[in-house]
Amino acid sequence: MAVGVGAGFHANSFPDYYLIDRSGVLRWADIANSDVEKAKKKQ
């Protein structure tokens, strides 16, 4: 990961998940591993 990129997205662990819709809008940021499937279903 490039220096500073993680801080810009408030990433506090790796891997971090970000859900971006088809229009390119960030919908969910820094999702916990256990919440990825729940976040996908809410879209």
C-alpha positions in Angstrom: 0.0 0.0 0.0 1.3 3.4 -0.9 2.4 5.6 2.1 -0.5 7.8 3.3 -3.2 5.9 1.4 -4.3 4.0 4.4 -4.5 7.1 6.6 -6.5 8.9 3.9 -9.2 6.2 4.1 -8.9 5.8 7.9 -7.7 2.2 7.5 -6.7 0.7 10.8 -6.0 -2.8 9.8 -5.2 -5.0 6.7 -7.0 -6.2 4.7 -9.6 -3.4 4.7 -12.7 -3.6 2.6 -14.3 -0.8 0.7 -17.5 -1.2 -1.2 -17.8 1.1 -4.3 -21.0 1.1 -6.3 -21.0 0.9 -10.1 -21.2 4.7 -10.3 -17.9 4.9 -8.4 -19.5 6.1 -5.2 -17.9 4.8 -2.0 -20.7 3.2 0.0 -18.9 1.5 2.8 -15.4 2.1 4.1 -13.2 0.1 6.5 -15.7 -2.8 6.9 -14.8 -5.5 9.4 -14.2 -8.9 7.8 -17.3 -10.3 9.6 -19.5 -7.5 8.1 -18.6 -7.6 4.4 -21.5 -9.9 3.4 -24.0 -7.9 5.5 -22.8 -4.7 3.8 -23.1 -6.2 0.3 -26.7 -7.3 1.0 -27.7 -3.8 2.1 -26.8 -2.4 -1.3 
